[in-house]
Amino acid sequence: MPGPVSDSYSGPGDGTPYVPSWCYPKGPRLCPCGHHEGFHADDGACLHAKTCGCSGLPPDCLTPDEEL
């Protein structure tokens, strides 16, 4: 049964990364736009592209599956 704290939580903010940095054992890699890979969707689109001008996450900025 939910309590007052869970009832008041509205969820993560709009600027929250898709994948938080602590989910990367060696830390996330950075995109040239300055945001780490967790701020980019599966298709490479940056969550903050309107403000940073990111044109997409380059493949060499992705953490390999073996490191996850």
N, C-alpha and C positions, 0 to 999 in steps of 0.2 A: 504494500500500500504506500503510495507516494506521500512524502512529508512536505512541509513548507519550503524547504530548500529546493527540492526537485520541482516543485510547482512553480517556483519563481525563476528557474533557470531557463533562459530563452535560447540557449544554444550558442555555438561559436559565432564570433563576429564575421562580417562580410570580408574582412581582410585576412582572415585566418588561412594558413596554407592548407592545401588538400591533404598533404602528408607532413606532419610535424617533424622537425629536425631530429628529435630523439628516436625516431623510427629507423634512422640510418646508423648502423653500428660504428662506422668510421666517420660519420658526419655527412651531410648532404654536399653535393658538388654545386658550385655556383654557375649561374648562367651569365653571359656577358652583360645582361641587363642589370645585374646586381642582386637579383633574387635567387634563392636556392631552388633546386629542382622540385622541391615539394610545393612550390607556388605555381607549378605548371601542370596543366591537365595532361591526360594521356596522349592527346594529339600535339603536345608541345606548347599550347597557347598559355601565355602568362596571365595569371589572375589580375595583375596590375598593368597590363599592356597599355591601357589608355594613358597612364601617367609615366611609365618608363620607356615606352616606345618599343618594347620587345617584339621582335618578329618571329619568335619561336625558339624553343630550347634546342640547341645543337646536339646531335647524337653523342658527341664526345663529352658532354656535360651530364650524362646519365650514369648513375651508379649501376654497374653490372649486377645481374641477378645473383651471381656467385657471392657478392659482398653483402647481400641482404639477409 
